[in-house]
C-alpha cells in the first residue's frame, strides 16, 4: 500500500478521513496547512510491516495502484487526490530511512557491547582510573599476546596490569633505608600538603628506633600563624629540640646547636609552585657545607595538572640550586578520590616513593609505600566514561613524554632481565668490551670468562657438534646449565677447549663440576668407557647431586638390543611404555611432546664388544601440533638416567636448544652491523650465542614473572609481536644496543661533549 494524501478543511475532518479509510492504527507520516485546508500523509500499519520485511521496489516497477473509489476518502469535492508518482518516491524514501535507522541501531548496540579483547578492556580501565593516554600506551605495550586474546571474564589481564604497574613504581625497600643514613632531610612542597604533620610522623619514627637524643627539628615557616607552636608541641611530646631558621639565615649557622644530632628534619614554609621564591628557598637549604636531602610531598587529592606542575617546578628549582630531587612522599591518600594521577606523576618524573600518609595520627598514619597495594587501589577507583568520548580530565602536556617513556621502558626491561636470568650482567660486561681497542679485548675477555666460571658453576653441559655451521667458519659453542636448569649467559667457545672429546669432558668435570653431559650423538669407544667408569664411581659414592649421567640424541635407525635382538629404535617405538605428555615449544612454535621409554642395551661397537653392552634407557618423543594434532616429527635418545622425573627435563633441553644454532647465526649477522668493526670475531660469537641462548630461555619460561619479562621485551620492538624466538632475539639485540647508546651518551655528558 502506498502513502495516501488526505485533505480536509480542518484537522478534525482530515483525521476523520484517515480513520475511515485506514483505521485507527494508521501511521501518520506528515501534516501541513495548505490553501485547501489541512493535508495529512498516512499509510496503514500493515503496509509498514510489509515494507520492512520486503526489499524496496525497483524504480522501474509500476507504482502501486491507488485504492478503489469505494475506499478512497472524499476530497473537499468528495474524491481523494492521489499523485501516484510523487507518493511512490516518498514511500521509497521512507523505507530507506527506516532501513538506515535499523542499521544505526545495530551499530550502536555493537559499539556499546563490552570489548572482548584484553587490550581494549585494559586501556579503558586505565583511562577510567585516571591515567593519561601516553602512560596507558606505554604500560600496554608489553601486554602478552595470550592475555590480549583473553575473554571478557578472564581476570588474568587485570592481574597482569596490577603487576606491571607495581613493577614500574620505584619505592623504598625498607624503612631502615630511609632512617639509617645520618644527615639533614628537608620536606618541601606547596601550602597545605601536610609538611608539618609529616615532619612529626618521621621524627617519631626515628625516635622509636634511635632515641630522642639523636634527632632535632628545624622550621623555616615564619609566615603561618601558630606554625612554630604546632611543631614545638610535637617536639616537646617527643622530647627533642626544635630550632627556627630565618629566611636569610644559612643552614650552617645552626651547626653548633645541632652538634651530636644524627638526624635533622627541616619543615619548610609552604609555597605555591608558581612562587618564584621556591628557588631562593631551596638555594638557602643547599647553600651550606652539609648536603641536605630533599623529599617532595605530593597531595594525592590534588588535580592531575596541579601535581604535574608541583613536581616540575620543584624539580627545576632543585636543579637550579645545583641539587637533586629524587624522593617523594604521598600525603592525604585517605582524601583522594582517585590515586592514579598521583602515581602517574611519580612515574613520569622518575621519583622514588618512600612513604604514604593516610591520616592525621602521629605516627600511626604513615606507611612504607607498597607498590602492589597502590596499583590495586589506583585501578579499583574508577570513574565510568562514555564509550565514545575521551576522558574529561585534562592531562599535563609533556613534549618529551615519548622519549621519557621509552627510557623508562628500556630501564624496566633491563632491570627485569637482570633479575630473571642468570649471568646477564656477564653478557653486559662482554658487550662493553667491544668498545675497547682490539688489543685489549682478548685479555679482558680471558679475565671475564675466568671470573664467570668461578661465580656460576655448570651442573650440566649441552655439547654441540664438533663441526662448523653450514656457511660459517665457526662451530656452535657449548651451552652450560646451572642447578636450576637455566642456560648460562656465557657459553663455552669450542676453540678455547682442549682437543678431543674425552679431554673436554674430563676438564668439564674436574674444573667446572659438570656431572651431566648432554651429547649430540653416541660417544666414541674411549669416551664411552670413561663415562661408564665415571658413572660407576659416582654410584659407589651414593646417589644424589654428585651422580654422573649422560645422554645422547640418536637417529631413528640407531640399533640397540632388546629382548635378545638388535633392532632399530624406530622399530621398538611401539613397545615403549608411555611416560608423560608435556606442552613445550619447538623453534618458536607450541608443541605437544608425548614421551615413552624402553630399557635397552647398547655399545659403541657392538660387533667387537658383544656381551659388554651398557644398560640404557631409550626415550621416544612424538611431536605434534597442540591445536591441529598434526605430527611435527619424532626424536630418539639414549641415556643412563634411570629416573623419569630427572630424565624428562634433560630431554626437553634438547628440544629447547634445537633452534639456538640458527638463532646464533642470525644474531652474529646482526652484530656485524651493530658492533664496532674492531670487535674480535670470538667476542662477537660469544655475544651472539649468549643472546640467542637467553632468547630461547625466555621463550620457554612459563611462570608469571617470565611472561611479564617476555612481554616487556617484545614491547621494545613495537607492534603486537607474537611470542616467537626470533622476536625475542631482536628485542634483546635492541635492548643491548640501546643500553650501549645510553652508556655512551652518559659518558659524553660527563665529558661535556654535545
C-alpha positions as CSV (number, residue, x, y, z in Angstrom):
1,X,0.0,0.0,0.0
2,X,1.3,3.5,-0.9
3,X,1.2,6.7,1.0
4,X,-2.2,8.4,0.7
5,X,-2.9,12.1,0.9
6,X,-6.0,13.3,2.8
7,X,-7.2,16.9,2.6
8,X,-9.8,18.5,4.8
9,X,-10.9,22.0,5.8
10,X,-9.8,21.3,9.4
11,X,-7.5,18.8,11.1
12,X,-10.5,17.1,12.6
13,X,-12.1,16.5,9.2
14,X,-8.8,15.2,7.7
15,X,-8.2,12.8,10.6
16,X,-11.8,11.5,10.2
17,X,-11.0,10.7,6.6
18,X,-7.8,8.8,7.7
19,X,-9.7,6.7,10.2
20,X,-12.5,5.9,7.8
21,X,-10.0,4.8,5.1
22,X,-7.1,3.2,7.0
23,X,-8.5,2.5,10.5
24,X,-7.3,3.6,14.0
25,X,-3.8,2.0,13.5
26,X,-2.9,4.2,10.6
27,X,0.6,5.7,10.6
28,X,0.6,9.5,10.2
29,X,3.7,10.5,8.2
30,X,3.2,14.2,7.9
31,X,0.7,17.0,8.1
32,X,0.7,20.6,6.9
33,X,-1.6,23.6,6.2
34,X,-2.4,24.3,2.5
35,X,-4.6,26.6,0.6
36,X,-7.3,23.9,0.6
37,X,-7.1,23.4,4.4
38,X,-5.1,20.7,6.2
39,X,-3.2,18.0,4.3
40,X,-2.2,14.7,6.1
41,X,0.0,11.9,4.6
42,X,-0.7,8.5,6.1
43,X,-0.4,4.8,5.4
44,X,-1.8,1.6,7.0
45,X,0.2,-0.1,9.8
46,X,0.2,-3.5,7.9
47,X,1.8,-1.8,5.0
48,X,4.7,-0.7,7.2
49,X,5.4,-4.3,8.3
50,X,5.3,-5.4,4.6
51,X,7.8,-2.7,3.6
52,X,10.3,-3.5,6.4
53,X,10.1,-7.2,5.6
54,X,10.5,-6.9,1.8
55,X,13.2,-5.1,-0.2
56,X,12.5,-1.7,-1.7
57,X,10.7,-1.8,-5.1
58,X,12.8,-1.0,-8.2
59,X,12.3,2.5,-9.6
60,X,11.3,0.8,-12.9
61,X,8.5,-1.2,-11.3
62,X,5.0,0.1,-11.8
63,X,3.6,2.1,-8.9
64,X,1.1,0.7,-6.5
65,X,-2.4,1.4,-7.9
66,X,-4.4,3.8,-5.9
67,X,-7.2,2.5,-3.7
68,X,-10.6,1.9,-5.2
69,X,-13.1,4.7,-5.3
70,X,-15.2,3.0,-2.8
71,X,-12.3,3.0,-0.2
72,X,-10.9,6.4,-1.1
73,X,-11.7,9.3,1.1
74,X,-13.6,12.3,-0.3
75,X,-11.8,15.5,-1.2
76,X,-13.5,18.7,-0.4
77,X,-15.5,17.8,-3.5
78,X,-15.8,14.2,-2.3
79,X,-12.9,12.4,-4.1
80,X,-9.3,11.5,-2.9
81,X,-6.5,13.3,-4.7
82,X,-3.5,11.0,-5.2
83,X,-0.4,11.8,-7.0
84,X,0.9,8.3,-7.7
85,X,4.5,9.1,-8.9
86,X,5.2,11.6,-6.1
87,X,3.8,9.4,-3.4
88,X,5.7,6.3,-4.6
89,X,9.0,8.3,-4.4
90,X,8.1,9.4,-0.9
91,X,7.3,5.7,0.0
92,X,10.8,4.6,-1.2
93,X,12.5,7.4,0.8
94,X,10.6,6.4,3.9
95,X,11.7,2.8,3.5
96,X,15.3,3.8,3.1
97,X,15.2,6.0,6.2
98,X,13.7,3.1,8.2
99,X,16.4,0.7,7.0
100,X,19.1,3.3,7.9
101,X,17.6,3.6,11.3
102,X,17.8,-0.2,11.8
103,X,21.4,-0.2,10.7
104,X,22.2,2.7,13.0
105,X,20.6,0.9,16.0
106,X,22.5,-2.3,15.2
107,X,25.8,-0.4,15.0
108,X,25.1,1.4,18.3
109,X,24.4,-2.0,20.0
110,X,27.7,-3.4,18.7
111,X,29.6,-0.3,19.8
112,X,28.2,-0.3,23.3
113,X,28.8,-4.0,23.8
114,X,31.7,-4.7,26.2
115,X,35.1,-5.2,24.5
116,X,36.2,-8.8,24.5
117,X,39.9,-8.4,23.7
118,X,42.2,-7.7,26.7
119,X,44.0,-4.7,25.3
120,X,40.8,-2.7,24.7
121,X,39.4,-3.5,28.1
122,X,42.6,-2.7,29.9
123,X,43.0,0.6,28.1
124,X,39.5,1.7,29.0
125,X,40.2,0.6,32.6
126,X,43.3,2.7,32.8
127,X,41.6,5.7,31.4
128,X,38.7,5.4,33.8
129,X,41.1,5.1,36.6
130,X,42.6,8.5,35.6
131,X,45.8,7.5,33.8
132,X,46.9,9.5,30.8
133,X,46.9,8.2,27.2
134,X,50.8,8.2,27.0
135,X,51.3,6.2,30.1
136,X,48.4,3.9,29.1
137,X,50.0,3.1,25.8
138,X,53.4,2.7,27.5
139,X,52.0,0.2,30.0
140,X,50.1,-1.8,27.4
141,X,53.0,-2.0,25.0
142,X,54.2,-5.0,26.9
143,X,50.8,-6.9,27.1
144,X,51.4,-10.6,26.4
145,X,49.7,-11.8,23.3
146,X,47.9,-14.6,25.2
147,X,46.4,-12.0,27.6
148,X,45.4,-9.8,24.7
149,X,43.2,-12.6,23.4
150,X,41.7,-13.4,26.8
151,X,37.9,-13.5,27.1
152,X,36.0,-10.7,28.8
153,X,35.5,-12.5,32.1
154,X,39.2,-13.5,32.4
155,X,40.9,-11.9,35.4
156,X,44.4,-12.6,34.2
157,X,44.8,-9.3,32.2
158,X,43.8,-7.3,35.3
159,X,46.3,-9.2,37.5
160,X,49.0,-8.7,34.9
161,X,48.2,-4.9,34.8
162,X,48.5,-4.7,38.5
163,X,51.9,-6.4,38.5
164,X,53.0,-4.3,35.5
165,X,52.1,-1.0,37.2
166,X,53.6,-2.1,40.5
167,X,56.9,-3.0,38.9
168,X,57.2,0.5,37.4
169,X,56.9,2.2,40.8
170,X,60.3,2.8,42.4
171,X,59.8,2.5,46.2
172,X,61.8,2.4,49.4
173,X,62.5,-1.3,50.1
174,X,62.6,-0.9,53.9
175,X,62.2,1.9,56.4
176,X,65.7,1.5,57.8
177,X,67.0,2.6,54.4
178,X,65.4,6.0,55.0
179,X,66.3,6.5,58.6
180,X,69.8,4.9,58.8
181,X,71.9,7.4,56.7
182,X,72.7,10.3,59.0
183,X,72.2,13.8,57.7
184,X,69.6,16.5,57.2
185,X,66.3,15.8,55.5
186,X,64.1,18.7,54.2
187,X,60.4,18.3,53.4
188,X,59.4,20.6,50.6
189,X,56.1,21.2,48.8
190,X,53.2,23.6,48.3
191,X,51.0,25.0,51.1
192,X,48.6,22.7,52.8
193,X,50.3,19.5,51.6
194,X,50.9,18.3,55.2
195,X,54.6,19.0,55.7
196,X,54.3,19.8,59.5
197,X,52.3,16.7,60.3
198,X,54.6,14.5,58.2
199,X,57.7,16.1,59.9
200,X,56.3,15.0,63.3
201,X,55.5,11.5,61.9
202,X,59.0,11.0,60.6
203,X,60.6,12.3,63.7
204,X,58.5,10.0,65.9
205,X,59.6,7.0,63.8
206,X,63.2,8.0,64.2
207,X,62.9,8.4,68.0
208,X,61.3,5.0,68.2
209,X,64.4,3.5,66.5
210,X,67.3,5.5,67.7
211,X,66.1,7.6,70.7
212,X,65.3,11.2,71.2
213,X,68.9,12.4,71.8
214,X,69.9,11.8,68.2
215,X,67.3,13.9,66.4
216,X,66.3,17.6,66.0
217,X,63.7,19.6,64.2
218,X,64.1,22.8,62.2
219,X,61.3,25.1,60.9
220,X,61.6,27.8,58.3
221,X,57.9,28.7,58.4
222,X,57.6,32.2,59.8
223,X,54.6,33.1,57.8
224,X,51.7,31.0,59.1
225,X,50.2,32.0,62.5
226,X,51.0,29.3,65.0
227,X,53.3,27.3,62.7
228,X,56.1,27.4,65.3
229,X,53.8,26.4,68.1
230,X,52.4,23.4,66.3
231,X,55.8,22.0,65.6
232,X,57.1,23.0,69.1
233,X,54.2,21.0,70.6
234,X,55.2,17.9,68.6
235,X,58.9,18.4,69.6
236,X,58.0,18.6,73.3
237,X,55.9,15.5,73.1
238,X,58.8,13.6,71.5
239,X,61.4,15.2,73.8
240,X,63.6,16.6,71.0
241,X,64.8,20.2,70.4
242,X,63.3,22.5,67.7
243,X,65.1,25.5,66.1
244,X,63.9,28.2,63.8
245,X,65.7,29.2,60.6
246,X,65.1,32.7,59.3
247,X,64.7,33.2,55.6
248,X,68.1,34.9,55.2
249,X,69.9,32.7,57.6
250,X,72.2,29.9,56.2
251,X,71.8,26.4,57.5
252,X,75.4,26.3,58.7
253,X,74.6,28.9,61.3
254,X,72.7,26.2,63.3
255,X,75.7,23.8,63.3
256,X,76.6,24.5,67.0
257,X,73.0,23.7,68.1
258,X,72.9,20.5,66.0
259,X,76.2,19.0,67.3
260,X,75.7,15.4,68.2
261,X,72.4,15.1,66.4
262,X,72.4,12.2,63.9
263,X,69.3,13.1,62.1
264,X,67.7,16.5,61.4
265,X,64.4,17.2,59.8
266,X,63.5,20.6,58.2
267,X,59.9,21.7,57.9
268,X,60.0,24.3,55.2
269,X,57.5,27.0,54.6
270,X,54.8,26.1,52.1
271,X,54.9,28.0,48.8
272,X,52.8,27.8,45.7
273,X,54.5,26.0,42.9
274,X,54.2,29.3,40.9
275,X,56.0,31.3,43.6
276,X,59.4,32.5,42.3
277,X,60.8,32.3,45.8
278,X,61.0,28.5,45.6
279,X,64.4,28.7,44.1
280,X,65.6,31.0,46.9
281,X,64.2,28.6,49.5
282,X,66.0,25.6,48.0
283,X,69.2,27.6,47.5
284,X,69.1,28.5,51.2
285,X,68.9,24.8,52.1
286,X,71.7,23.8,49.8
287,X,74.0,26.8,50.4
288,X,75.9,25.3,53.3
289,X,78.7,22.8,53.6
290,X,76.3,20.0,54.7
291,X,74.3,18.3,52.0
292,X,70.5,18.4,52.6
293,X,68.4,15.6,51.2
294,X,65.1,16.9,49.9
295,X,61.8,15.0,49.9
296,X,58.9,16.3,47.8
297,X,55.4,16.0,49.3
298,X,52.6,15.4,46.9
299,X,49.0,15.7,47.8
300,X,47.2,12.6,46.5
301,X,43.9,14.5,46.4
302,X,45.2,17.3,44.0
303,X,44.2,17.6,40.4
304,X,46.5,16.0,37.8
305,X,47.7,19.3,36.3
306,X,48.5,20.6,39.8
307,X,50.5,17.5,40.7
308,X,52.4,17.8,37.4
309,X,53.1,21.5,38.0
310,X,54.3,20.9,41.5
311,X,56.7,18.1,40.5
312,X,58.1,20.1,37.6
313,X,58.6,23.4,39.4
314,X,60.2,21.9,42.5
315,X,62.4,19.7,40.3
316,X,63.5,22.7,38.2
317,X,64.3,24.7,41.4
318,X,66.4,21.9,42.8
319,X,68.4,21.7,39.6
320,X,68.8,25.4,39.6
321,X,70.3,25.2,43.1
322,X,72.7,22.5,42.0
323,X,70.9,19.8,43.8
324,X,68.6,16.8,43.0
325,X,65.0,15.9,43.9
326,X,64.8,12.1,43.8
327,X,62.5,11.1,46.7
328,X,58.8,11.9,47.3
329,X,56.1,11.2,49.8
330,X,52.4,10.9,49.1
331,X,50.1,12.6,51.6
332,X,46.3,12.6,52.1
333,X,45.8,9.3,50.5
334,X,42.6,8.9,52.5
335,X,41.2,12.0,50.9
336,X,42.0,11.1,47.3
337,X,39.1,10.2,45.1
338,X,41.5,8.7,42.6
339,X,45.1,7.7,43.1
340,X,46.1,7.3,39.5
341,X,47.1,11.0,38.9
342,X,49.5,11.0,41.8
343,X,51.0,7.6,40.8
344,X,51.4,8.8,37.2
345,X,53.2,12.0,38.4
346,X,55.6,9.8,40.4
347,X,56.3,7.6,37.4
348,X,56.6,10.5,34.9
349,X,59.3,12.3,37.0
350,X,61.2,9.2,38.0
351,X,60.7,9.8,41.7
352,X,61.2,7.2,44.4
353,X,58.1,6.9,46.6
354,X,59.2,6.4,50.2
355,X,56.1,6.7,52.3
356,X,52.4,7.2,52.0
357,X,50.5,9.3,54.6
358,X,46.8,8.4,55.1
359,X,45.6,10.3,58.2
360,X,46.4,12.8,61.0
361,X,47.5,10.4,63.7
362,X,51.2,10.7,64.7
363,X,53.0,8.5,63.9
364,X,50.5,5.7,63.0
365,X,49.1,7.1,59.8
366,X,52.4,6.8,57.9
367,X,53.3,3.6,56.0
368,X,56.0,2.3,53.7
369,X,54.9,2.5,50.1
370,X,53.6,-0.8,48.9
371,X,53.6,-0.8,45.1
372,X,51.2,-3.7,44.7
373,X,48.7,-2.3,47.1
374,X,48.9,1.2,45.4
375,X,48.5,-0.3,42.0
376,X,45.4,-2.3,43.1
377,X,43.8,0.8,44.7
378,X,44.6,3.0,41.7
379,X,42.9,0.6,39.3
380,X,40.0,-0.1,41.6
381,X,39.0,3.5,41.9
382,X,37.5,4.5,38.6
383,X,35.0,6.9,37.1
384,X,33.0,5.5,34.2
385,X,33.5,7.2,30.9
386,X,31.2,7.4,27.9
387,X,32.2,4.7,25.4
388,X,32.6,7.2,22.6
389,X,34.3,10.0,24.5
390,X,37.8,10.7,25.7
391,X,38.4,11.2,29.4
392,X,37.2,14.6,30.6
393,X,40.3,15.1,32.9
394,X,42.9,17.1,31.0
395,X,46.4,15.6,31.0
396,X,49.5,17.5,31.6
397,X,51.4,18.4,28.4
398,X,54.8,16.9,28.2
399,X,56.7,17.4,24.9
400,X,59.3,14.7,25.8
401,X,56.9,12.1,27.1
402,X,57.5,9.6,24.3
403,X,61.3,9.8,24.8
404,X,61.0,9.5,28.6
405,X,58.5,6.7,28.2
406,X,61.0,4.8,26.0
407,X,63.8,5.4,28.5
408,X,61.6,4.1,31.4
409,X,60.6,1.0,29.3
410,X,64.3,0.2,28.5
411,X,65.3,0.6,32.1
412,X,62.5,-1.6,33.3
413,X,63.2,-4.3,30.7
414,X,66.9,-4.3,31.6
415,X,66.2,-4.5,35.3
416,X,63.8,-7.4,34.8
417,X,66.3,-9.2,32.6
418,X,69.0,-8.9,35.4
419,X,66.6,-10.3,38.0
420,X,65.1,-13.0,35.8
421,X,68.1,-14.5,34.0
422,X,71.4,-15.9,35.3
423,X,74.5,-14.1,34.2
424,X,73.0,-11.3,32.2
425,X,75.5,-8.9,33.8
426,X,78.3,-11.0,32.3
427,X,76.7,-10.5,28.9
428,X,76.6,-6.8,29.5
429,X,80.3,-6.8,30.5
430,X,81.2,-8.8,27.4
431,X,79.3,-6.2,25.2
432,X,81.2,-3.4,26.9
433,X,84.5,-5.0,25.8
434,X,83.6,-4.2,22.2
435,X,84.2,-0.5,22.8
436,X,87.9,-1.2,23.8
437,X,90.8,-1.3,21.4
438,X,91.2,-4.7,19.8
439,X,94.5,-5.5,21.5
440,X,92.7,-5.1,24.9
441,X,89.7,-7.2,24.1
442,X,91.4,-10.6,24.3
443,X,93.0,-10.3,27.8
444,X,89.8,-8.6,29.2
445,X,87.7,-11.5,27.7
446,X,90.0,-14.0,29.4
447,X,89.5,-12.4,32.8
448,X,85.7,-12.1,32.2
449,X,85.4,-15.8,31.3
450,X,87.5,-16.9,34.3
451,X,85.5,-14.8,36.7
452,X,82.2,-16.0,35.3
453,X,83.3,-19.7,35.6
454,X,84.1,-19.1,39.3
455,X,80.8,-17.4,40.1
456,X,78.4,-19.6,38.1
457,X,79.0,-23.3,38.4
458,X,78.0,-25.5,35.5
459,X,75.9,-28.6,36.6
460,X,75.2,-29.8,33.0
461,X,76.6,-29.2,29.6
462,X,74.9,-29.4,26.2
463,X,77.7,-30.3,23.9
464,X,77.4,-29.0,20.4
465,X,78.5,-30.9,17.3
466,X,82.3,-30.5,16.6
467,X,81.9,-29.1,13.1
468,X,81.3,-25.6,11.7
469,X,77.8,-24.5,10.9
470,X,76.9,-24.5,7.2
471,X,78.3,-21.4,5.5
472,X,80.2,-20.3,8.6
473,X,83.8,-20.7,9.7
474,X,82.8,-21.2,13.4
475,X,81.2,-24.1,15.3
476,X,78.3,-23.6,17.7
477,X,79.6,-23.0,21.3
478,X,78.7,-25.5,24.1
479,X,75.9,-24.4,26.4
480,X,76.1,-24.7,30.2
481,X,73.2,-25.1,32.6
482,X,73.1,-24.2,36.3
483,X,71.5,-26.1,39.1
484,X,68.0,-24.7,38.3
485,X,68.2,-25.9,34.7
486,X,68.7,-22.3,33.3
487,X,71.1,-21.7,30.4
488,X,74.1,-19.7,31.5
489,X,74.6,-16.5,29.6
490,X,78.2,-17.1,28.6
491,X,78.7,-20.3,26.5
492,X,81.9,-22.2,26.1
493,X,83.7,-21.4,22.8
494,X,84.9,-24.6,21.2
495,X,88.3,-23.2,20.1
496,X,89.1,-22.4,23.7
497,X,88.7,-26.0,24.8
498,X,91.0,-29.0,24.9
499,X,91.5,-31.1,21.9
500,X,89.5,-34.4,21.7
501,X,86.0,-35.2,23.1
502,X,87.3,-37.1,26.1
503,X,89.7,-34.4,27.2
504,X,86.8,-31.8,27.1
505,X,84.6,-34.0,29.2
506,X,87.4,-34.7,31.8
507,X,88.2,-31.0,32.1
508,X,84.5,-30.1,32.4
509,X,84.0,-32.4,35.3
510,X,87.4,-31.6,37.0
511,X,87.4,-27.8,36.7
512,X,83.7,-26.9,36.3
513,X,82.0,-29.6,38.3
514,X,79.8,-30.8,35.4
515,X,78.1,-34.1,36.2
516,X,75.5,-34.2,33.4
517,X,76.6,-34.5,29.8
518,X,74.0,-34.0,27.0
519,X,75.8,-35.3,23.9
520,X,74.8,-34.6,20.3
521,X,75.4,-38.3,19.4
522,X,76.8,-41.5,20.7
523,X,80.3,-41.1,22.1
524,X,83.3,-42.9,20.7
525,X,84.5,-46.1,22.4
526,X,87.1,-44.4,24.6
527,X,84.8,-41.7,25.8
528,X,82.0,-44.3,26.3
529,X,84.2,-46.4,28.6
530,X,85.2,-43.3,30.6
531,X,81.6,-42.2,31.0
532,X,80.6,-45.7,32.3
533,X,83.6,-45.7,34.7
534,X,82.7,-42.2,35.9
535,X,79.1,-43.2,36.4
536,X,80.2,-46.3,38.4
537,X,82.4,-44.2,40.6
538,X,79.6,-41.8,41.4
539,X,77.2,-44.6,42.1
540,X,79.7,-46.0,44.6
541,X,79.6,-42.7,46.4
542,X,75.8,-42.9,46.6
543,X,73.0,-41.3,44.5
544,X,72.4,-37.6,44.8
545,X,73.6,-34.3,43.4
546,X,77.0,-35.8,42.6
547,X,75.6,-38.6,40.4
548,X,77.2,-38.6,36.9
549,X,74.8,-39.2,34.0
550,X,74.9,-38.8,30.3
551,X,72.5,-39.0,27.3
552,X,72.8,-38.9,23.5
553,X,70.4,-37.8,20.8
554,X,70.4,-40.5,18.1
555,X,68.8,-41.3,14.8
556,X,65.7,-43.4,14.3
557,X,67.9,-46.1,12.7
558,X,70.2,-46.4,15.7
559,X,70.4,-50.2,16.6
560,X,70.1,-51.4,20.2
561,X,69.5,-54.7,21.8
562,X,66.1,-55.5,23.3
563,X,64.7,-59.0,24.1
564,X,68.0,-60.6,22.8
565,X,67.6,-59.0,19.4
566,X,69.3,-56.0,17.8
567,X,66.7,-53.7,16.3
568,X,66.4,-50.1,15.2
569,X,64.8,-47.7,17.6
570,X,62.1,-46.8,15.1
571,X,61.0,-50.5,15.2
572,X,61.0,-50.5,19.0
573,X,58.8,-47.4,19.5
574,X,55.6,-49.5,19.5
575,X,57.0,-51.5,22.5
576,X,57.8,-48.5,24.6
577,X,55.9,-47.6,27.8
578,X,54.1,-44.2,27.8
579,X,55.7,-41.9,30.4
580,X,54.2,-38.5,30.1
581,X,52.9,-35.8,27.8
582,X,54.1,-32.2,28.2
583,X,53.5,-28.9,26.5
584,X,56.7,-27.4,25.1
585,X,57.9,-25.1,22.3
586,X,59.9,-26.1,19.3
587,X,61.6,-23.5,17.2
588,X,59.3,-20.8,18.3
589,X,56.0,-22.7,17.9
590,X,53.8,-24.6,20.5
591,X,54.4,-28.3,20.6
592,X,53.0,-31.3,22.4
593,X,55.5,-33.9,23.3
594,X,54.4,-37.5,24.1
595,X,57.3,-39.3,25.7
596,X,57.7,-43.1,26.2
597,X,60.6,-45.2,27.4
598,X,62.1,-48.7,26.9
599,X,65.0,-50.4,28.6
600,X,67.7,-51.5,26.1
601,X,71.4,-52.2,26.0
602,X,74.0,-50.7,23.6
603,X,77.7,-50.3,22.9
604,X,79.7,-48.0,20.7
605,X,80.8,-51.0,18.6
606,X,78.5,-54.0,19.4
607,X,80.2,-56.4,17.0
608,X,83.5,-56.1,18.8
609,X,82.1,-55.7,22.3
610,X,79.3,-58.2,22.2
611,X,78.4,-59.2,25.8
612,X,79.7,-56.0,27.3
613,X,76.9,-53.7,26.3
614,X,75.7,-51.0,28.7
615,X,72.2,-50.9,30.1
616,X,70.5,-47.7,28.9
617,X,67.0,-46.2,28.7
618,X,65.7,-45.5,25.2
619,X,63.3,-42.5,25.1
620,X,60.9,-41.8,22.2
621,X,59.2,-38.5,21.6
622,X,56.2,-38.0,19.3
623,X,55.9,-34.3,18.5
624,X,52.5,-32.8,17.4
625,X,50.7,-29.5,17.0
626,X,48.6,-28.9,20.1
627,X,45.8,-27.3,18.1
628,X,45.5,-29.3,14.9
629,X,47.1,-32.5,16.1
630,X,49.3,-32.7,13.1
631,X,52.5,-34.7,13.5
632,X,55.7,-32.5,13.7
633,X,58.3,-35.2,13.9
634,X,59.9,-37.8,16.2
635,X,63.0,-37.8,18.4
636,X,65.1,-40.5,20.0
637,X,67.5,-40.5,22.9
638,X,69.6,-43.0,24.8
639,X,70.5,-42.1,28.4
640,X,71.9,-43.6,31.6
641,X,69.4,-41.7,33.7
642,X,67.2,-44.2,35.4
643,X,64.6,-41.9,36.9
644,X,61.9,-40.4,34.5
645,X,61.4,-37.3,36.7
646,X,65.1,-36.5,36.1
647,X,65.3,-37.6,32.5
648,X,62.3,-35.6,31.1
649,X,63.7,-32.1,31.9
650,X,67.1,-33.1,30.4
651,X,65.5,-34.4,27.2
652,X,63.4,-31.3,26.8
653,X,66.6,-29.2,26.9
654,X,67.5,-30.9,23.6
655,X,64.3,-29.6,22.1
656,X,64.7,-26.2,23.6
657,X,68.2,-25.9,22.1
658,X,67.3,-27.0,18.6
659,X,66.8,-23.5,17.3
660,X,69.7,-21.9,19.2
661,X,72.2,-22.6,16.4
662,X,70.1,-20.9,13.8
663,X,69.4,-18.0,16.2
664,X,73.1,-17.7,16.9
665,X,73.7,-17.4,13.2
666,X,71.1,-14.7,12.9
667,X,72.5,-12.8,15.9
668,X,76.0,-13.0,14.6
669,X,74.9,-11.4,11.3
670,X,73.1,-8.6,13.2
671,X,76.1,-8.0,15.5
672,X,78.3,-7.4,12.5
673,X,76.1,-4.3,11.9
674,X,75.7,-3.3,15.5
675,X,79.1,-3.7,16.9
676,X,82.3,-1.7,16.1
677,X,84.3,-3.1,13.2
678,X,87.3,-3.7,15.5
679,X,85.3,-6.3,17.6
680,X,87.2,-9.6,17.7
681,X,85.3,-12.5,16.0
682,X,85.4,-14.7,19.1
683,X,83.9,-11.9,21.2
684,X,81.1,-11.4,18.6
685,X,80.4,-15.1,18.5
686,X,80.3,-15.3,22.3
687,X,77.7,-12.5,22.4
688,X,75.7,-14.0,19.5
689,X,75.5,-17.4,21.2
690,X,74.8,-15.9,24.6
691,X,72.0,-13.6,23.4
692,X,70.5,-16.4,21.3
693,X,70.6,-18.8,24.3
694,X,68.8,-16.2,26.6
695,X,66.2,-15.6,23.9
696,X,65.5,-19.3,23.8
697,X,65.3,-19.5,27.6
698,X,62.9,-16.5,27.7
699,X,60.7,-18.2,25.2
700,X,60.3,-21.3,27.4
701,X,59.7,-19.6,30.8
702,X,56.2,-20.4,31.9
703,X,55.6,-18.6,35.1
704,X,54.1,-15.1,35.6
705,X,57.5,-13.4,36.0
706,X,58.7,-14.9,32.8
707,X,55.5,-14.0,31.0
708,X,55.8,-10.4,32.1
709,X,59.5,-10.1,31.2
710,X,58.9,-11.7,27.8
711,X,56.1,-9.2,27.1
712,X,58.2,-6.3,28.3
713,X,60.9,-7.2,25.8
714,X,58.5,-7.7,22.9
715,X,57.1,-4.3,23.6
716,X,60.5,-2.8,22.8
717,X,60.3,-3.9,19.1
718,X,56.9,-2.3,18.7
719,X,53.6,-3.6,17.4
720,X,51.8,-6.7,18.8
721,X,54.7,-9.1,18.3
722,X,53.8,-12.8,18.8
723,X,55.7,-14.9,21.2
724,X,58.5,-16.1,18.9
725,X,62.2,-16.9,19.4
726,X,63.1,-14.5,16.5
727,X,61.1,-11.6,18.0
728,X,62.7,-12.2,21.4
729,X,66.2,-12.3,19.8
730,X,65.5,-9.0,18.1
731,X,64.2,-7.5,21.3
732,X,67.4,-8.5,23.2
733,X,69.6,-7.0,20.5
734,X,67.5,-3.8,20.6
735,X,67.9,-3.7,24.4
736,X,71.6,-4.2,24.4
737,X,72.1,-1.7,21.6
738,X,70.0,0.9,23.4
739,X,71.9,0.3,26.7
740,X,75.2,0.8,24.9
741,X,73.9,4.0,23.3
742,X,72.7,5.3,26.7
743,X,76.0,4.4,28.3
744,X,77.9,6.3,25.6
745,X,75.6,9.3,26.0
746,X,76.2,9.2,29.7
747,X,80.0,9.3,29.1
748,X,79.6,12.1,26.6
749,X,77.6,14.2,29.1
750,X,80.3,13.7,31.7
751,X,82.9,14.9,29.2
752,X,80.7,17.9,28.3
753,X,80.5,16.7,24.7
754,X,77.5,18.0,22.8
